[in-house]
Amino acid sequence: MAELSTLARPYADALFRIALEEGRLAEWSGLLRELAQVAAHPDMIAVAGDPNVSADRQYAVFVGAVQQRLPVEAQNFVRLLISNDRLVLLPSIARAFEEFKNAHEGAAEAEIVTAFQLSDAQLGELVGAMERKFGVRLKPVVKVDTGLIGGVRVTVGDRMLDGSVRGQLERMRAVLMA
């Protein structure tokens, strides 16, 4: 997986620079998110990996699966990826683009996993506390995992705070087993 992100980074960097220069960061961010979803679909992966499917046919299938009309720049980008057998990189390109965008905006994505659905007030309070702790504006992505039993686990970049009941039980188990 590290290899994919290494290959994707130059593409994401080039797109980021163009989008920044043109003032279209939000537009490209949304577009890349959708392109990444299409590229990650198992049927699209099968088409892209089939040596019997021509580049033109791959492009037609891909564009047919995209919900919105692609700007010329995006069409050219997809054609470039297909011609270089790099369509599989789109999810990694989208992630790297978001990292560049967040860094430019002084923000970071926070994955918040909770044992139950949070109200808007609870989420706002949690995000505020985490922003003070991490010293950066956070963009929360909330997921519910009932396996946590209770509490919350927050991941920002390579840092994680685990305040879940399951995490506490695992830490207690490790101490008792030592």
N, C-alpha and C positions, 0 to 999 in steps of 0.2 A: 504494500500500500504506500510505503514511503516513496517508492519509485514513481508511482503515479503522481503524487503530489510534487515531486521534483520536476517531472516532465510538464506538469500543468502550470507551474509557477510563471515561466516566461510568457505564456499565453495570457494568463490573468494579469500580469504586470502590464503588458502591452494594452490590453483592453482597459485596464484601470486608467492608465495615462491618457488614452484617447477620451474616455468618458469624462475624466476630470477636466481635461482641456476644453471639451465641448459643453461642460456643465450638465452632463446626462448620467450622473452616477446612479440615481434612483431608478431611472429607466433601464439601464443596463443590468442593475442588480436584479430587478424583477424578471427581466428577459432571460438572464442566465439561470435563474432559479427554475423557470419553466423549461428551458432547453435541457438543463441537467436532469429534470424529472423524466423527460422523454428519452434521453440517452440512457438512463438507468433502467428503463423498462426492459424486462426479459426478452420481449419480442424484438425490440430495437437492438438489443445486444446480439441476438441471434442473426438479425439481418446484417449488422455491421461486421460480424465475424464470419459471414459466409463468403468464401472466395468466389462463388458463382454469381454473386449479386454485384452488378456494376456500380461504380461511384454515382452515376446519374440516378440509378434506381434507388440506391441508399438515400440520396438527397431527397428524392421525391417522397419516399416513405417517411423520412424524418420530418420534412416540412408538412406533410399531410397530417402528422400526429400533433403538431404544435397548434395550440388553440388560437393564437393571435397571428396577424399578418406580420411577417418579419421585415424589418427595415433592410435596405440593401446591404448595409454593413454587416448585419447579422447573417444574412444569406451568404455573403462572401466568407464570413468566419466559419460557418458550418461547412461550406464547400472545402475550405482549407483543411479543416480537421478531417473530413472524409478522405480527401486526396492524400493525406499523410497517415492514414489509418490511426487517427487519434480521437475519434468520436467518443471512445470510452473515457477520455479524460474530462469530458464536460462536467460531471459532478465535482471533480477535484478542482477544475478551473473556477467553478462557481464559488466553492468554499474559499479558495485563495483570493478571489476578487473581493468577497465579503470581508476577509481579513484586512486587505489593503484599504477598503472603504472604511471599516471600523477604526483602523489606526489613524486614517486621515481625519476622521470625525472625533477622535479622542474617546472612542467607545469600545466596548467589547461585548461579545455575545455571552450570555449566561444561560447555561442549561440548568433549569430548576426542575428537579424531580420530587414530587410530593406523593404522599400516601393517599391523599384525597384532593378533590378540587378546591382551589383557593378562591376566595371572593376577591373582587377588585381591590378592596381596602387591604386585605391580608397581603396580596401580591405587591401592592404599592409600598406597604410597610417593609416587607422583606427586601424588595429591590432597593429601597432607600438605605436600609442597614447594610446591604451588601456593597452598594456604591461607596459608602463611607469606609467600609473595610478594605475594599480593593482599590479605592482611590480613582475610579474611572466610571464614566457613565455606562450603564448596562442596558443591553437589549435582551429582555428575558424571552426564553423559549421554554414554555412550561409543559411538562409531561406528567401524567399520573401513573404511578406504579404501586398498586395496593400491596405488593410484596414488601414494601418498606415498613409496613405495619403502622407506622406513625412517623411524624417529623418530615424533614426535608433534606435533600442533598443538592448542593449547588456546585456547578463546575464552571469556572471561568478560565479559559485557556488551558494551561496545564496544572492549575490549582483547583483543589476540591475541598469543600467543607461538607462533612457528612454528619448531619444531626438527626439522622433517621434512627428509629428504634432498632431496625435490623443491623445497622452499622454499629450501634452501641453494643448489641448482643454479640456481634462478631468480635469486637475488640475485647469484651469481657471473656469470651471463649478463649481467645489467643492468650490472654493473661493467665487464665486458669490452666491452660495446657502447657505453659512454659515452665 
